[in-house]
Amino acid sequence: MRIIWILGLVVVLVGCASSKKSAGGASAYANYQENVSSSLPSYPDFREAQGENSAASNTESVQAVDAQLEQVQQQLISKNETEPYFNGYSVLVFSGINREQAFKTQDELIEYFPDITPQMQYQQPRYLVKVGRYAHKIEAQKNFAMIKSQFPTARIIQDRFQREEFKSLNEINEEENDDEGQN
């Protein structure tokens, strides 16, 4: 066993003695240079190519894009005119099966925020108290932040709304009667 220890010590000492220290450290590489330009890819000069083509094609490309945008815009408008519903967002303040609690929440909303008009819906078996019709979620954030201070369970939900131009005469009359009853 003693021989193995002595042999291991000799190997370590010989290995350390044979490795010589580097001369000068980092200063030895101060004048090092390597030419790698032959391995770099070459690209054409973009500025020259841009200068030649910009004057002629600039007006053509703008007109082509404008025409395409106008066409896409008209397609979207005609599609929206034929669809009776659109997707958006609402702030859901209450969702539950307790009818009295739903009416209480609606009354508290009117009390705390008189400028906000809550809407109650019944989707069997639950009552929903919602606020607003927003096309984008970011639009709902302002009212959501205000409502969240008084109603911590409020949240923004995706919703589907009927377009005004597709409402039936009965629905419009009901809304007018509701408005008159509130005033």
Residue, then its C-alpha position, 0 to 999 in steps of 0.5 A: m500500500r505504501i508503494i502505491w502512495i509513493l508511486g502516486l506522489v512521484v507521478v504528481l511531482v514529475g507531472c508538475a515539474s514537466s509543465k513549464k510556466s508560460a512566458g509573459g502571460a497575456s503580454a505574449y499575445a499582445n501582438y497576435q493577429e489573424n486574417v479571417s477576411s478570406s472566410l467571411p461572406s461577401y454581400p452586395d452593397f445595399r445602398e447602391a442597389q437601393g439608390e437605383n431602384s428607389a426613384a422608379s418603384n417607390t410610387e408604384s409600390v405605394q399605389a399597389v399597397d393602397a389598392q390592396l388595403e382598400q380591397v381588404q378593407q371593403q371585404l371586412i366591411s361587407k363581412n361585418e355588415t352581414e354578421p349580426y353578432f360581434n365578439g368583444y369583452s365585458v366586465l363580469v361583476f357577479s355570476g351566481i344562482n342567487r337572484e337577490q344577490a344579483f339585484k343587490t350587486q346591480d344596485e351597489l354598482i349603481e350606487y358606487f359608480p353612477d356613470i356606469t350602467p350594469q346589465m343583468q342577464y339570466q343564463q339558466p341556471r345563473y344570473l350575470v351582472k355585466v358592465g360595458r361592451y368593449a371591442h378590445k380588452i384594453e378598453a375594458q381595463k379602465n372600468f375593470a380597475m375601478i370596479k375591482s376596488q369595490f368588487p374583488t371578484a370582478r373579471i374581464i370576460q369574452d362576450r358576444f354582442q348583437r349589432e344595433e342594425f340587426k336588432s328586431l323592432n321588439e328588442i329596440n322597443e324593449e330597450e326604449n321602455d327600459d330607458e324610460g323606466q329608469n329615468 
